[in-house]
Amino acid sequence: MRVRVKLYATLQKYAPPSTEVGEPFHIELNGSTILDLVEQLGIERELAHIVMVNGAQVEDMSQKLESDALVVIFPPIGGG
């Protein structure tokens, strides 16, 4: 199944080379869930702090994805 992914901030290093921050890229997902996607990208679970699928925030990493879904992942954000 093919999905679109956008990665932000420090997660950009998990995107294909030459992909700009927030630029969507396609990936052939070897599983069917958000967690499968995060693991396939090599992102540690705790670094996928905010996940949105087709514009809606998702808390359950076991949620199944549909083909061509847009998955946006943000890391934990700190500031002072």
C-alpha positions in Angstrom: 0.0 0.0 0.0 1.3 3.5 -0.9 0.9 6.4 1.5 2.1 10.0 1.6 4.2 11.2 4.5 5.2 14.7 5.7 7.9 14.9 8.4 8.7 18.1 10.4 11.6 19.5 12.5 14.1 16.9 13.7 12.2 14.0 12.0 13.3 15.4 8.6 16.4 13.2 8.7 14.1 10.2 8.2 12.8 11.5 4.8 14.4 10.6 1.5 17.4 12.7 0.5 16.6 16.1 -1.0 13.1 16.1 0.5 12.4 19.6 2.0 10.9 20.0 5.5 7.1 19.4 5.2 7.3 18.2 1.6 5.2 15.1 1.1 6.9 12.0 -0.2 5.4 8.6 -1.1 6.3 5.3 0.6 5.3 1.7 -0.1 4.1 0.6 3.3 5.1 -3.0 4.3 2.3 -3.1 6.9 -1.0 -1.4 7.4 -0.9 0.7 10.6 0.7 4.0 11.7 3.1 2.1 13.9 4.2 0.0 10.9 4.9 3.2 9.0 6.8 4.8 11.9 8.9 1.6 12.3 9.5 1.3 8.6 10.8 4.9 8.5 13.2 4.1 11.4 11.6 6.6 13.8 11.6 5.7 17.5 8.0 5.5 18.7 8.5 8.3 21.3 9.7 10.7 18.6 6.4 10.4 16.7 4.7 12.7 19.2 1.9 14.2 17.1 0.5 12.2 14.2 -2.2 13.4 11.9 -3.9 11.3 9.2 -5.7 13.2 6.5 -5.9 16.2 8.7 -7.1 14.6 11.9 -4.9 14.0 14.9 -4.6 10.3 15.8 -3.7 8.9 19.2 -3.9 5.2 18.4 -0.7 4.0 16.6 -2.4 0.8 15.7 -4.9 2.6 13.5 -5.0 1.1 10.0 -4.1 3.4 7.1 -5.8 3.5 3.8 -4.0 3.7 0.5 -2.9 7.2 -0.4 -3.5 8.5 3.1 -1.5 11.6 4.1 0.4 11.0 7.4 2.0 14.0 9.0 4.4 13.4 11.9 5.8 16.0 14.4 8.4 15.3 17.1 8.1 16.5 20.7 8.5 20.2 20.7 10.2 22.1 23.5 10.8 25.7 24.1 11.3 28.2 26.8 
